[in-house]
């Protein structure tokens, strides 16, 4: 018994060290459980989001608070007995508690991050029938640049903390966390991201946020996102949604590609394309991924890019704020339901300009100058020898005139 308790302490102490918590000696009896866990994040995208806490280990804390030991909960035993899920080999009904304690205590760095990710995904997968022990929401406003979610009246234990839908890793590859709640107040940080999209218009072969064009010009746009980790989901919705202003006429999808994959995705097999009228004469373009989890889970973390064309038409805004169009990602945001969220929109602007061409004779251009009927000339853009073509707009329709 003494040997086992030393072993349990070694595991608990190592876990505490890994997570920056004070290591203590072996527990004897629990103090009254009434703990508060405060989860913080600096990312405004998490404002108002749900946060779940799943108790992986229960904790026994001595009355003086100087000793703690952990016991694996029944709900998490299947996770550790499944080597594919947890990464732990050789766990059985008889030894799963000791092996789980020992296994978690040795995790550090990237291995620890990977484990937290696996545990979060497993807990959120509805097939595993795990219910969050506590649920709360991230504050809508920030205090000292942090958004917080507070759990109260928690039992002491070792918790997996996760935000449903936060399936994109940040640069540190961490979007789930593990925290030991073995005192009346504990703290943790949530890192990660939610799906986003980056929209660009192609100018001289490079992506840009703005472009100048003439009415009648065909422009190329790109929409780029990152394939999420969909491990927690049975199926996953992932759609590019692009709103084209009434000054742009949709052309065609030229490609949908995945970073590092030679063959482009195939229309009507890997994705679908729909266009529908939207408010104010706009057009909604939706590029919906088909069977996305099964086809793309192995590519999680890679970029996925949609490229399409559109033509600047006679309804384009001339000058001013230009022709604004924006894109979002619609994505699954809760493994336990079919609910979806939508990313922040990313916008580009296409500018076109009008000017007056007046043919006259004389040294002064004024109302008295003699206009020249039938004069012929050619206008070219600076540095270009190609003649500019003009569009004449009459009563809402446009015709391309001959080159003057």
C-alpha positions, 0 to 999 in steps of 0.5 A: 500500500505504501508503495502504491501511494508513493506511485500515486504521489509521483504521478500527481506531482509530475502532473502538477509540475507539467501544468505549473501547479504546486506539487504536494505530498500524498493526500489523506482526506478531502477538504470540502469541495467548492472550487472555482476554475477561471479559464482565460483567453486573449482571443476575442473570437471566443467571446460568448462561446460555451466552455465545457469541463470534463472531470478525468480524475477525481482528487482527494485533498488533505484538510491542510491542502498540502497533499493530493492524489487522483483517481481515474473516473469510470467515464474515462476508463474506456478512453485509456483502455483504447490505445488508439484513443489515448495512446496508452498501451496495455491498460486493463480493468485491473490496472487502468487507474495506475497506468493512466496516472503514470502515463499522464504524469510523464507527458510533456511538451508536444506529447502533452498537447497531443494528449489534451487534443485527443482527450478533448476530441474523445470527450466531445464525440457523442458516440462516447456518451460523455457528459460535461461535468460543468458548462459555462460561457466566455465573457462577452467583454474583456478585462485586462485584455482577457476574456474569461469563463468561470466554473463554480462549485466544482469537485476537486479533480483533474479536468479536460477543458474544451470549447466546442467547435474550436477545432483549429490549432493555433501556432502552438498546436493547442486548442484543448487544455488539462488542469488540476483543480485541487484548491478553492481557486484554479486557473487555466488558459484556452488557446486556439482558433476558430475557422477563418477565411482569407479572401484576395483578388488577384493583381499581376499574379499576386493576391491583394485586398484591392484592385482597379478594373474596367467594366467588362474586365474579368477578375480572379478571386481566391478564398483560403482557409485551413482544414480543421481537426474534425476528430470529435465529429461524426460528420462536419459541415464546411462551406465557403460562402461568398457574397458578390456585390451587384457590380460583379457577375459570377463566372466559374470556379476554376479550382479547389485545391488542398495544400500539398495535394497534387490533384485538385478537388472535383466538382460534384464529387468533392464539392458543390457550387450554388449561386442564389440571389441575395439582398440589394442585388447581390449574389451569394456563392456557396462552395460546399464541401462534400463528406468533408471529414472522411475525405479531408481529416488526414489533411487537417492543418493544411490550406484549402483554396477556392479560386473563381472568376467574376466580371465587373459589370455595368452596375459597378460603383464608380469611384467612392468606396468601390465594389465590396464583396466578402466571404465567410466560412460556415462550419460545424461548431458542436460535435453533439449537434448539427449546429453551425457557426460562421466566421468573421467576414473577410472583404476585398474591394474592386475600384473602377473610375469614370472620366470625361472625354471631350474633343475640341479645338483651340488653346483653351478648354472651356464652354466656348471651345469648338467641339470636334465632331467625328474626331478619331483617337485612341486612349491607352493606359500608361505603359500599355499600347492596347486601346482602352475599350469603353462601356456606355451605360444607357437606362441600366443596360451596357454596350461596349462601344467601338474603340475611339 
